[in-house]
């Protein structure tokens, strides 16, 4: 049986990029992070999602919450690798080739599309964790 506390923790694991990542982004940007920070709110969201999922995955007992955290960790790991590849390509094109169009593409991807993806995933998987079906009772119990 999935307890209400387990459901709440699972929802928070999925909502961590929005609940923790965006305030972290705003705090760093307001401290004078420069224009570079302005374009990358998605990076802050991915890092928050990775950290929270990793901590919950390591320190929660086996069961529903750990399974949800493992799924979130897998997703954010894939997104982090893809974002790292995009950042390397953008910085290579920007500094080695002098292509300013690459900076706009990277900013669009990491500043607009990635936060929207994180927000949509947080809502969909948070609702899914809150409404997860109960496990059927074991035979003979």
C-alpha positions as CSV (number, residue, x, y, z in Angstrom):
1,X,0.0,0.0,0.0
2,X,1.3,3.4,-1.0
3,X,1.1,5.9,1.9
4,X,0.2,9.5,1.5
5,X,3.6,10.5,2.7
6,X,5.3,8.4,0.0
7,X,3.0,9.9,-2.6
8,X,3.9,13.4,-1.4
9,X,7.7,12.7,-1.5
10,X,7.3,11.2,-5.0
11,X,5.5,14.3,-6.2
12,X,8.2,16.6,-4.6
13,X,10.9,14.5,-6.4
14,X,9.2,15.2,-9.7
15,X,8.5,18.9,-8.9
16,X,12.0,19.6,-7.6
17,X,13.3,21.2,-10.9
18,X,10.5,23.7,-10.7
19,X,10.3,24.2,-7.0
20,X,14.1,24.4,-6.4
21,X,15.7,25.1,-9.7
22,X,13.8,28.2,-10.6
23,X,14.4,30.0,-7.3
24,X,18.1,29.0,-7.5
25,X,18.2,30.5,-11.0
26,X,16.5,33.7,-9.8
27,X,18.8,34.0,-6.8
28,X,22.0,33.6,-8.9
29,X,20.7,36.0,-11.6
30,X,19.8,38.6,-9.1
31,X,23.2,38.4,-7.5
32,X,24.7,39.6,-10.7
33,X,25.4,36.3,-12.6
34,X,25.8,38.3,-15.8
35,X,24.1,37.8,-19.2
36,X,25.3,34.2,-19.5
37,X,23.1,33.1,-16.6
38,X,20.1,34.8,-18.1
39,X,20.0,32.3,-21.0
40,X,20.2,29.1,-19.0
41,X,17.4,28.6,-16.5
42,X,17.0,25.0,-17.8
43,X,20.4,24.1,-16.7
44,X,19.6,25.1,-13.1
45,X,16.4,23.1,-13.3
46,X,18.2,20.0,-14.5
47,X,20.9,20.3,-11.8
48,X,18.2,20.6,-9.1
49,X,16.3,17.6,-10.5
50,X,19.5,15.5,-10.6
51,X,20.5,16.4,-7.1
52,X,17.1,15.8,-5.5
53,X,16.5,12.5,-7.4
54,X,20.0,11.3,-6.5
55,X,19.6,12.1,-2.8
56,X,16.1,10.5,-2.6
57,X,17.3,7.5,-4.6
58,X,20.2,6.9,-2.2
59,X,18.5,7.5,1.1
60,X,14.9,6.2,0.7
61,X,13.9,2.6,1.5
62,X,13.1,0.3,-1.5
63,X,9.6,0.9,-2.8
64,X,7.4,3.4,-4.5
65,X,9.5,6.6,-3.7
66,X,12.8,5.0,-4.7
67,X,11.3,3.8,-8.0
68,X,10.0,7.2,-8.8
69,X,13.3,8.8,-7.9
70,X,15.1,6.3,-10.1
71,X,12.9,7.3,-13.1
72,X,13.5,11.0,-12.4
73,X,17.2,10.4,-12.1
74,X,17.3,8.5,-15.4
75,X,15.4,11.3,-17.2
76,X,17.5,14.1,-15.7
77,X,20.7,12.2,-16.5
78,X,19.8,11.9,-20.2
79,X,18.7,15.6,-20.3
80,X,22.0,16.7,-18.6
81,X,24.1,14.8,-21.1
82,X,22.1,16.3,-24.0
83,X,22.4,19.8,-22.5
84,X,26.2,19.3,-22.0
85,X,26.6,18.3,-25.6
86,X,24.6,21.4,-26.7
87,X,26.7,23.6,-24.4
88,X,30.0,22.2,-25.8
89,X,28.8,22.7,-29.4
90,X,27.6,26.2,-28.7
91,X,30.8,27.3,-27.0
92,X,32.9,25.6,-29.7
93,X,31.0,27.4,-32.4
94,X,31.0,30.6,-30.6
95,X,34.6,30.9,-29.5
96,X,36.4,28.7,-32.1
97,X,34.4,29.6,-35.2
98,X,33.0,33.0,-34.2
99,X,29.5,31.9,-35.1
100,X,27.1,34.1,-33.1
101,X,24.1,32.2,-34.4
102,X,25.1,29.3,-32.3
103,X,24.7,31.3,-29.1
104,X,21.1,32.2,-30.1
105,X,20.3,28.5,-30.8
106,X,21.8,27.4,-27.5
107,X,20.0,30.1,-25.6
108,X,16.7,29.1,-27.2
109,X,17.2,25.4,-26.4
110,X,18.5,25.8,-22.8
111,X,16.6,29.0,-21.9
112,X,13.2,28.3,-23.4
113,X,12.6,24.7,-24.5
114,X,14.4,22.9,-21.6
115,X,12.4,24.8,-18.9
116,X,9.2,24.1,-20.7
117,X,10.1,20.4,-20.9
118,X,11.0,20.4,-17.2
119,X,7.7,22.1,-16.3
120,X,5.6,19.8,-18.4
121,X,7.4,16.7,-17.0
122,X,7.0,17.9,-13.4
123,X,3.3,18.4,-13.9
124,X,2.7,15.1,-15.8
125,X,4.8,12.9,-13.5
126,X,3.7,14.7,-10.3
127,X,0.1,14.0,-11.1
128,X,1.0,10.4,-12.1
129,X,2.8,9.9,-8.7
130,X,-0.1,11.4,-6.8
131,X,-2.7,9.2,-8.6
132,X,-0.6,6.0,-8.8
133,X,-2.8,2.9,-8.4
134,X,-2.5,0.9,-5.2
135,X,-0.7,-2.4,-5.4
136,X,-3.0,-5.4,-5.3
137,X,-3.0,-7.2,-2.0
138,X,-0.8,-10.3,-1.7
139,X,-2.6,-13.6,-1.9
140,X,-3.3,-15.1,1.5
141,X,-3.1,-11.9,3.4
